[in-house]
């Protein structure tokens, strides 16, 4: 029994370290995916916002009165 512990302990320790590394990489990947999704939404909204701003600038109802 003791021989098994000495044989497998390094492998188990290495597997544990690799699992920690994989979990950290997964967390980083998830954060990057969230950031990418936020940027994609901003890119999707940019033309709509620009069109709206252009429409407001050209609409005489929104122009400042000439005093």
Buried (B, 14 or more C-beta within 10 A) or exposed (E): EEEEEEEEEEEEEEEEEEEEEEEEEEEEEEEEEEEEEEEEEEEEEEEEEEEEEEEEEEEEEEEEEEE
